[in-house]
Amino acid sequence: MTGTPDLLITVEALSGPVPEPLGVHVARVCAAVRAQEWDGAVDAAADVPRTQRADAAQALVCVAPLFGAAPILAQLPWGLEQRPTRTPMLLARAELATNPAELAAILSDLWGPWPPVGLDQVRGIILRRPTSWRATLGRQLGQLRGVTAWRAARILATDGLVPSPVDVPASMVLRIPMSELPSLRQADPMVQSMLDRLWTTPGAGRVVANLVAPPVAEREVPAALAAAYRASCDALLEAWGADDPVRRPGTIDGCLDAMAGAAGPSPADLRGWVLVHDRLAVTEDEVSGRQGRYLALATEAPGPAARVARRELGRLIAAGRLDPEQLLDCVPSALLRSEKGAVRDFLGLLDTAVGSGLLDMTSCAEAVQPLVHQLPRGVDSAATQLLRSWDATVSARPVAPWAPLAPSDLPSPPAVQPLTSTDELVELLLQVLRGSGAGPVAVEQVVDGMMRLREPGASGAAELVRATRAGDGSVVRGLQRLVLAWLGHRLDPVPFGSVTVTVRCYDESQVPGGVGASRERLPQGSVAGRQLFLDSWVRQEHTTTWMPPHLVGARLQELEPLVVGPPGRSLALPDTVDGVIDGQALLARLRERRAARRAPGRRELAAALQRVAPAALDTLVESAALPEASAAWPGLLQRPPELTWRPATPWIDQGQRRTLGPLMLWQPAQASATGHDDDPVSWWLDTRHVAEAWNVFRTSHSLHAGDLDFRSWLLQLPWHPDVAAAHLQSAVITRDAMPDVEIAELLAMLAISPTPLGPQAAGLLCWGATYLNARTRAAAAETIAGAARHGTLTGPELGRAVLRLVGPGAGPFLESHFHLEPEPPKLSRIAGTLADAALLGDHGEAVVLDAVVTCLSSLTEMRGGAALLAVAATIAERRG
């Protein structure tokens, strides 16, 4: 090979000698790269004969580390780092790319850092390709997720070289350096569109908050850093049009939409939109022209947005510009909010309006007086004092006679409708895969749809493939694989039920006898120029553990052959949204399968049987429709396992096994003798894993308790909500202090349970009542009231659940910072949730009162027990 000696040594060292005449071309490219000649490098690569381009490209991959153009640079002995040569090397490789996918991958590396570089050279490279080649390249570039690559793709699309990227998330625009955002908005209409979409994009508010304000108090921020945040905020507002008289009204309206929840209820998102509103510095005229919107925010929006709205309304009241009729119309909804502080603040607004002469005392008193006795305890007394200051009379609190309440009949839950067309199936699948609000029933509908319907079409298939790749961990395990199987992809089986954990210890004596362990030396830094190492011993532990995610995933994997074979409906599609299957309906499905000579899979049949009422299982046994291998399952489902509340010491794997606890958990009363690999029913009824491994089954480190995967567990066991609740313990009790984590939809499923809730499900409701997230606590209150109305939850059961969490001697609870703060659940939150449940109807009130009565003898020993007593006192006062 000709060229400079170091090039010859490099190529031979990395990949062997490069034969003539290819070596001449590689040497010319490398010479241009060394000289940092971007056009020269591309021209040299363009001169490589077409038949030799693949070999030349491979040779450049080998020498790329010498020019800072490969990730393995740090592993090479030469220590060369010629970063200015990185761009020409990548441009040369781009010229040699033999297919669109290869070129897209190289351009992704080229456009890693901001701003996009080499655009003129890339334009020339693309122009030398045929039109069809460019169209494929455009689709490949559209899948790149980096903001620099997206921006470059948009520039090339504007030039007409490739199709424009599609399905680009609006939040991508926030990754552009803020200082360049205003000019890019003017240059690219898509940037403007993405900015406008941010107001309705979940998660965007959190990113905005991090861009416009430091995470700590401003007085603790260095002046230079504070100035940088201000500049970033000013640039973002300029891009939105805050300084443009034509666009500013739309910016304010978009911010108010986001504050009202258009971008989701996340507290972190709302903080961002409130910060944006503050930075907009809306004028009195702008507030006055939108006073209806601010009144709606003050009465209906989440706490942070409502506080801002009340502040702005106070400005209008002080200026005498607020419409008094609109203010009075909002009084009922504002005073019946659940937050006591918000109600007090609104009462203060009314008092200010009366004092300023905006409202007359009589009309204001007439609006407030009917609501006084519906206000929470403490707030009602403040309202009473206010009415008296307005010279209004306050009627005595009405007393309702107390009488035992019969439960209302549980209304028939809505039927689950099978999907009727492939288009309908694709649309629902995309909702499920993207986490767009679809519930676990939708998962069963799409599973049934994939078993019955075929041929989604090219565009639908491509969109589904993208959705499976963009999963965020919130989808039921195994569903993405099933979708790919339905689309015709060949997939290798995935093992389920076997957990492998790496255990590391630092003392050889801790390695159990007869267990093989490899020795590893871990670098621990250096002292006086000498490297220090720490000896450790690592071993692999293999355990057969069929936890719920494994069971769900294995069932869906069992269905993969059925979504490509002859069409046929699912055995396990629920008849109603509560997850129940009628016994006769299942019998008809089994006979249909037998007639089609398609034996049901064991896991599919188990899922169906678990959804049949235990009393109806005898009919299935008598019909002889069940395979012999499943003959024992009806008996197991009719005799659920006994669970006891006792201490446990589960463990997690963080590089080495770490024990948590002890802590109180519901566990099987005795060691289960069932639970074989081929017995899914036994494993669904076996909750021993909650006292053993806690994190080995998680699909991602950020898995949240509100995820679809968790909610699907309740749908698997509609007649055994207590067993499902026991499975959920490790997911639920470790997240009560996380403000953005909510399990509202999970709790809401208990309200439609077809069977009474026992101690485990009642305990799950109490844990929901302790959550920092207000939406979760509201859902717990609604579920308590709904279950009480339907007769599936009793007051004594709820009271015993409260005592297990916050009663005398409750605990022990987790003291590990990895999960919980070193403190028990919040009694004040439980009391507030029970008070809210008592306001949601007579049945909720009766159950809450019975629950407090159950706790009555222990209240004096409970820290903060007066809060529960206040709840009972309020109910008793209402009831006389």
N, C-alpha and C positions, 0 to 999 in steps of 0.2 A: 504494500500500500504506500502511495506517495503522500507527502504532506509533512508537516512538522514532526520532529521526533516524539514530542510528548503526546501528540495525537495517536501516533502509531502504538506507543506503549499503552495508552489508555484503552484503545479499542481492543488490543490483544488481551489486556488484563481482564477486561470485563466480558468480552464475548468471543475472543479469538480473532485472528487476522481477517480483515475485510478484503475480499478479492478485487482485483482489477476487473473492469474499469470503475467499479463502484467506489473504490477508495478515493479516486480523484474527485468525484462529486461530493463525497462526504467531507473531504479536506477543504474544498471550496466553500461549502456551507459553514464549516467551523471557522474558517478564516474570516468570513463576513461577520459571523456572530462575535468573534473576538474583537473585531473592529467596531462592534456595536452599530453595524449598518443594517437597519431593519429591511430596507428595500433590497439591499444586496443579498441578504440571507434568503429572502423569498425568491429572488431571481435565480440564485444558485440552486435552490431546491426545484424550481420550475424547469431547470435544464436537465434534471434527472430523467432518463428515458422511462416511459410508462411501465415497461416490463420490469424495471429495476426499482420502482418506487417503494414497494413493500419492504424490500431488503434495506434500502437506504433509510426508510423510516425506522426500522428496527435498530440500525446502527446509530442513528441519532438518539434513540432512547437510551442506548448504552452510554453514550458520551454526555448526555444531558446533565448528569450530576456535576460535571466539571464546570458548568456554566450557571449553576444555581437554578436549574430548571427541572429538578426532580426531588421528590420528598426524601430520598435516601441519602441526601448530601451529608448529613451528620454521621453516617456510618462509614464514609470513605476515609482512607488514611491521609489523603493529601491535604485536607483542611482548606480547600479552595472555595471561595464563595464570591463569584463574580456576578453579583445581582444585576448590574446593568446589562449583562448578556442574557438574562433570563428571557426577556421579551423577544429578541430576534431568534433565539433558539426555538421558542414555542411557535413563532410565526413560520419558521422553516418547516417545522413538523406539521403545521396546519396545511401548508401547501402540498405536502406529501401524503396527506390523508386520503385513503382510498375509498372511504364510504362516509355517508353523513353522520353516522353515530360516532365514528372515530374523530371526525372533525369537531363535533359538538363537545366531546370529552376534552379535547385539547383546548378549545376556546373557553371551556369552563375553568381550566387551570390558568389560562391567559388572563381571564377577567375575574380572578379572585379578588384582588385589592381594588379599591376605588381610586381614581375613575377608570372607565374602560380605556384600554390602550390599543394601539395598532389598528384602529378602525379603517384607516385608508388602505392598509395592506390587506386586511380581511375582506374589504369590498372587492379588491382585485381578485383575491383567491376565489370568492364566491362567483364572481362574474365569469370566471373560466369554467364553471360547472354548468351542466344542462339544467333546464327549467324544472324537470321532475326531481332532479337531485336536490335543487334548492328547496322545493316544497317539503321534501322529507327532512332536510336540515332544519327548516323552520319549526316543524313539529318537535324535533329533538331539542332545539334551543328553548322551545316553550316549556319543556319539562325541567329546565335548570332553575333551581330555587334561589341562587344567590342574587342579590340586588344588582350587582355590577353586570352579571351575565344577562339579567332581565333587561337592564337599561340598554346594553349593547344590542340585544336582540330587537328592542323597540326602534333603535336608530336604524338598524339594517332594514327593518320592516317599513319604516318611513321612507327609506330610499327605494322601496319596491323590490328589494333583493330576496326577502323571505316573507312568509306569512307572519302576521303579528301574533305574539303570544296570547293564549287564551287561558281562562280560568286562573288568572293571577290574583292571589289574595290582596285585598286592599291594604292590609298592614305592611305589605312589601314596601310601600312608598315611604314608610317611616324609617327604613334602613338607609335611605339616601342621606348623605350629610346634609344637615339642616341648612347650612349656609348656601347650598346649591339648589335647594328645593324651589324657591320662588322663580328662578330663571328656568328651571326645568318645567315647571307648571306652564309657563308661557310657551315653551317650545314644543310641548307634547300634550295634546288633549287628554290622553289616557291618564297622565299624572293628575290632571284636574279631576277626572272621573273617580280615580282612586281616593283622592282627598275627600271628595263628597261622600263616598261610600264608607269612609271611616266612622261617620256618625252612627252607622247601624251595624258595625262590625264588632262582634264579641271579642274581647281581649285587647282591642285597640286602645281603650282608655288607660289600661295599665301601662302600655308602652309610652303613651303620650305623657303620663305622669312622670315616668322616669326621664323623659326628655326635657321637660319644662321646669322641674323642681327637684332639688336634692332630696334624698331620703331622710334627712335629719333637719332639725330646726335651722332656719337661716342664720341665726346668730352663731351657730357652730360651724358655718361653712366659710372657708377662706375667701377673701374678696375676689381673687382671680377665678376661683371655681364658681362663685355666685354670678360673676359677670359672664362666664361661659354659658351657664344655664339661661341667663336672661337673653343672651344673643341667640341661643337655640330656640327659645320660646318666641322671640320676635320674628325669627325667620319662618317658623311654622305658621304663626298667625298671618304673616305677610302672604305666604303661599295660599292660605285659606281665604285671603281677601279681607282681613280685618281692617286694613287701611284704605280699602277701595269702597267709595260710597255706593257703588252699584252692587258689589258682591257682599259687603258687610251684613246686610239684613239676612241673606241666606246663611251666612256663617253663624250668626246668633241663633237663628231658628234651628239649624242643625245641631248646635250645642244643646239647646233646650230639648230637642228630641232625644239626644243621647242621655241627658240627665233624667228624662222621663222613663228611661228603660229601653229605648229602641235598640241599644247595643247590648242588652242583657242586664241582669240584676247584680252582677258581681260588684262587691264593695270596692275592690281595687280599680275596676273600670270607672265606677262613679266618682272615685277620688280624682281620677284624671280629668274627667269632664268638668267637675267642679273647679279644678285648677284652671282649665282653659277658660271657663266663664269668668273667673276672677281676673285673668290676664286680659280678657277682652275689654274690661272696664266699661261695661254698658252704661249708657247715659240715662238720665231720668226720663228723657223723651222716649228712648228705646224701650225702657221698662214699661212706661205708660201705654205705649202702643201695643204691648203684649201682656197687659195685666191679666187677661183671661188665662193665658198660658202659665203665668207665675202663680196664679191662684190654684190652678190644677196641680202644679208641682207641689205647692204648699200642703195640699190636701191628700194627694195620691202618691207622690214620688217617694222613693226610699229616703232614709234619714239625711244623708249629706246634701242631696239635691233639695230636699224640703227645707233644710235650714237656710240655704242660699235664697230660696224663693221667699221665705218669711223675712229675711233681711231686706230684700229688694222691695217687698210690699211695705215694710216699715218706712222706706224712703218715700214711697208714694203717699202714704198716710201723712207723713210729716209735711209734705208739700201740698196736701189737700187735693191730690190728683187721682185718688183711687175711687172707682165707681162703687158707691155704698151698696147698691142692690146686688152687684156681683159678689161683694164680700159677704153679705148676709146669705146668699144662696150657697156659699161654700161652708157655712158653719157646721151643718150636720156631719159632712164627711170629714172635716178637719178635726172635730172634737171626738169622733168615734175611732180615731187612729189608736193602734195598740201601744204606741210609745208615749209614756206619761210626759216626758220632757217636751215632745212636739205639741201635745195638747196644752200644756202650760204656756208654751210660747205663743200659741195662737190665741189663747185667752188674753195674753198680754197685748197682742195686736189689737184685739177688740177693745180692750180698755183704753189703749192709746187713741184709737179711732173715736171713741166716745169723748175722751178728754179734749181732743182737738176739734170737736164739733162736726167731724165727718159723719158720724152716726149719732142718732138720738138715743138716749138711754132706753126708751120704751121699746123701740123696734129691736134693739140689740138683745134686751132681756127676753123678749118674746121668742127670739131665735135660740137662745141658750137654755132657757128654763126647761123645755121638754126633754132635754138631753142630760140634765144634771145627774139623775139617778142611774144613768147607763154608763157613767164615767167610772174609771178605776178608783179604788179607794185612795184617798189622799188628794187626787185631782178633783173629786166631787166636792170636797170641802173648800178647795180654792175657788171653784166655780160658785159655790154658795156664797162665799164672802164677797165675790165680785158682784153677784146679783144684788146683794144687800147694799153694796156701795152705790148701786144704780137705783136705789129706792124701790127695788122689785121684791115682791113676796116670793118666798120659796115654799113650795108645797112639801108636805111630809113624804118621805119615801114610801111608795106603794108596797103593800105587803101582800104577797101571794100565798094562798093556803098551801100547806105542804101535803102532798099525797104521793104514795108510791107510783112510779111510772112504769107502764108496761112497754117493753121494747117495740119499736115499729118494725113491721116486716121488712126484711131486706129486699129492696127492689130487684127485680130480675136484671142481672148485668147484661149489657149489650152483647149481641151475638158477634162472633168473629166471622167476617166475610172472606171467603177465599178470593184470591186475585183472579181476574178474568182475562187479562191480556199481558203480553210480554212487555208492552210499553209501561203498563201500570206496575209490573214487577220491577223493571229497571229503575223507575222513578223512586219506588219505595226502598229498593236496595241502596241507591245512592244516599237517601236520607239516613238509613241505618249506618252505612259505612262512614259517612261524614259526621255522625253524631248530631244530626239536625233535629233532635227532639223526638225521634221515634222510640217507642218503648219495647219491652221484651215481647209483647204480643206481635209486634211488627216483625220481629226476628222469626217467629214461628210462621207468620204469613209468607215471608220470602222463602223460607225453607220449603214450605209446601208448594209455593209457586215454582221454584226451581225443579221440583220433582215432577211437576205437571206440564210446564211450559218450556218451549225450546226456541232457539234462533233469535237472540236479542238484536241482531243487526250490527253492522260494523261500527257505527258511531256509538251506539250504546255499549258495545263490548269494550271499545277503547276507553270510554269514560269510566266504566266499572274497573278496568285494570288500573287506571290512575288512582281511583278511590281506594283500592285495596293497598296500593303502595304508600298512600298518604295516611294510613291509619295512625291514630294517636294513642292507642292503648285502651280506648274506651269501648271497643267493639267486643262482642262475645267471642271468646277464644275459639278458633277454628272456622269462623264464618268466612273470613277472607279466603281461606283455602277452598271452602265449598264453592264460593263464587267463581274462583279460578277454574275449578274442576268443571263447573257448569259451562264455562266458556271454552272448554276443550283443552285446557292445559294439563299436561301430565305431571303429576306431583308424586314425590317420594313419600312414603308413609312417615308420620311423625310419632315417636314413642310417647305414650301418655301413661301416667300412673307410676312412673319410676323417677325418683328424685335423686340427683347426684349433687352432693355438697362437698366442697373443698374445705377441709379442716386443717388449720395451721396451728402448731404449738411451738414453743420456744424452749422446751425442756424434753430431751429424748425420753426421760422416764415417764412422760405423760402419754407416750404412744402405747396403745394397748398391745399386749403380747400377741404375737401371731399376725399382726396387722402390718402390711407393707407400707412404708412411708419413705418418701424421697427427701433427701437433705438439700436445702437451698440456703445459699449465703446471700443475705440481703445487705446491700450497701447502706451504711449509716452516716456517711460524711467522712471527713478527713481531719486529722490532727497532725500538726507539724509536718505536713506534706505526705502523711501516710494514710492510706484508705482504711477505714474501719468497716468491718462486716459483722452481721449478727446471724448466727446459725439458727435455722428453723427447720422443722420437719413437717412435711405436707403429705396428707393422705386423702384419698377419695372414699366417701361413704355413699353407698347406694341403698336407697330405701324404697320399698313399694308403698306408695301413698296415693290413694285415689281421692284427692280433694275435689270440691265442686268444679273448679275450672278444668281439671283433667277430665272429669265425667262429661261435662258439656262438650269439650273439644273432641273427645273420643266418639261421642254420639254423632257429631257432625261429620267426623272423618268416616264413620261407618256408612254415612249416606252418600259419600262421594260417587260410588258407582251408580247410585240410583238417579242422580241428576243428569246422567248422560245416556242411560238405558231407556227402555220403554217407559213412557209417561205413566205416572200413578200417584195418587194423593198420599200425603203424609198420614201415618197412624196417629201422630202426637199433636196435630193441630187442635188447639183448644176450641170448644164450642162457644165459649163466652170469654170475656176479657179478664175474668178472674182466674183463668187457667184451667177451668173444669172441663172434663169430657164426659158426656153422658155414656153410661155403661152400654146401652143398646146401640148407640152410635159407634162405639168402638167395636162391638161385636159385628156390626155390619161391615166395618172396614176390614176386619180380620177375614171374614168370609169372602170379601171381594179380592183380597190378596191371595187367598187359597185358590179361588177360581182362576186367577191369573197366573198361578203357579210361581208366585214370588213370595217366598218365606220372609217374614219380617226379621230384621236384625235384632239382636238381643237388646242393644241399647235403645233402639227406637221403640221396641215393645215396652221396655221398662219405663221410658219417659211417658208413654201413653197410659200405662197402668197407674202410675203415680198421680195422674190427673183425674182418675175415676174415684167417686165417693167410696170409702171403705165398705159401706153397706152394700154397694152394688157389685163388689168384686165376686161375691158368692155366685151371682148369676153367670159371670164369665167362666168361673170354675166348672159350674154344672153344665155349661154348653159344650165343654171339651174343645173349645176353640183355641185354648192356649197351648203352646208347645210344652212338651214334658219338662224341658229344662227350666221353664219358668213357673212350674207348679207351686213352688214354695213362696213366690213373691206376694200373692194376695194375703197370705197369713202374716208375712212380715209387715205389710202396710196396714193391716188391721190391728197390729200390736206394736205401736211405735215404742222406741227405746225409752227407758226412764233416765232422766237427767238430774244431776244433783249440783248444788252451788257450793263449790269448795275451792281451796287454793290450788294453783297450778304454777309451774315454772317453765313456760315455753321458751324457745330459743330462736335466735335469728342468726343468719350467717353474714358477717361483715369481714370476710377474709379469714376469720376464725369464729368458731362457734361461741356465741355469747348468750348467757342465760338472762332472762328477764324475770322480774317478779321477786318473791311470790305475789300473785294477784288472784282475785276471785273470778272464777269463770264457771259457766255451765259446762259440765262434762258428763260423759256416760257414767251411769251409776256403777257399772262394772265393766271390766275389759271385754270387748266384743270378740266373740269367737267367729263372727262372720266377716265378710268383706274380702272375698277372693277376687282375683283379676277379672273373672268372667261373671261377676255378680254385681251389676251396677246398683240394684235396689239396696242391697246390704250396705254398699258404700255410701249411698245418699243418706241412709239413716244413721250412719256412723259418724259422729262428730269428734272423734278422738283427736283430730289434727289441731283443734283449738288449744289443746294443752301440750302440744308438741312444737312443731315447726311453724313459725308465723310468716316468713317471707319467701319461702322457697317456691311458692306457686305463683308469685306475682309476675305479670307479663311486662311490667315496666316500673321504674323507680317512682314514677309520678302517678301511679294508679290511684284514683280517687274513689271514695265510697259511693258517690252518686253515679258511678259508671253503669253502663248497660249490663256489663258482665255480672255485677252484684245483684242487680234487680232481677236478672233472669233466674237466680236461685229460688226466689220466692215463687216464681211461676212454675218451677219444676216440682214444688211440693205444696200445692194449694191447700191440701187437706192436713198438712203438717207444718203450719207456720212457726211453731215453736222449734222444730228441728232446723228449719231454714234460718231462724233467728240465731240459734246456737252456732251454725256455720259462719254467720256474719260477724261474730263477736270481735275477732281480731281486726276486722276492717273498720268497724264502727267506733269502738271505744278508744281508738288511737288518734282520732281526728277531731275531737270536740273543740279543741282550742284553735283550730285553723279557720280563719275568717272566710276564706274563699271556698272551703269544702262544705258541700251541703248534700243531705240525703233526703231531701223533701219528697222526691218521687218514690224512693224506696219505702218511706214510711207510709205514703199515701196508698200503697198496695195493700197494707194491712187493713185499711178501712173497708176494703171489699172482700175480706177473707170470708169464705163460705162456712167457716167453722170457728168456734170460740177461741179467743186468744188466751194462752196460758201464761205462766210466769216468764218464760223466755221471750215471747213476743211483747209482753207488757214491759219487760226490762229494756227491750230495744226501743220502745216508745220513750221510756224515761231517759235513756241515753240521748235520744234525739232532743229531748227537752233541755239537756245540758249544753247543747251546741252553742258556740259563739255566733254562728251564722243565724241571723234572724229568720230567714226563710225556712230553715230546718225546724226551728222552734215553732213557727206558725203551722207548719205541716204536722208536727207532733200534736199540737192543740186540736187541729181539725180532725186528725185521725182518732184521737181520744174521744172527741164528741161524736164522730160518725160511728165508731165501733160501739159506743154506748147506746146510740139511737137504735142500732140494729141488734142490740143484745149480745154482741160478741165480746164485750169487755165489761167486767164488773168492778165496782169501786174497791172492794177488799183486795182483789188481785192487783189493781193498780197501786194501792197503798202499800202492799207488801213489796212491790217492785221499788217503790220510792225508798222504803226502809233499807233494802239491800244496797242501795247506792249511797244514801246519806244518813241512814239511821245510826243509832249508837253502835259502836263497834264495827261499822261498815269498813270494807276493805279487807286486806291491803290492796292498794292500787299501784299502778306502775309509777316508779320514781325515776325512770330512765328518760333523759332528755331526748333520746331518739324517738320516743313516742309522746309521753305526756309530761307536763310540768309536775313537780312533786307536790301535788295537792289533789284532794278528792274532787268529785264532780260538784258543780256549783248548785247549792240548794236554792239560791235566789233565782236562778234561771228556771229550775223545776217549778218553783212556786209561781213565777210569772206565766209559765206555760199552762199550768193548771188553771190559773185565773182566766187566761184567755179561753181555754176550753169551756169553762163554766159560763162564758158569755155567748156560747154558740148553741144555745138551746137548752130546754129543760133536762133532757137526758144527760147532756154533758155536765150540767150543773149538779145533778144528782150523783153521778159517778164520782165527780171531783170531791163532793162533800163526803161521800162514803170513804173515799181514799184518805182524806184528811182524818176522819174519825178513826180509821184503822191505825193511823200514825199517832193518835192523840196521846196515848199513854207514854210515848217516847219523846214528845216534843220538847220537854224540859231538858232532855239530855242531848238534844241536837243543836249544834251551833247554827244559829240563824233560824231556829224552828219557829220563831214568831212570824216569819213570812208565810209559812203554811197556815198558821192560826189566823192570820189576817185574811187569807183566802176564804177560810170557812166562815169567819165572822161576816164577811161581805155577803156571802150566800145566805147565811142565816138572817141577816138584816133584810135582805130582799124578800126572803120567804116568811119572815116573821116567826 
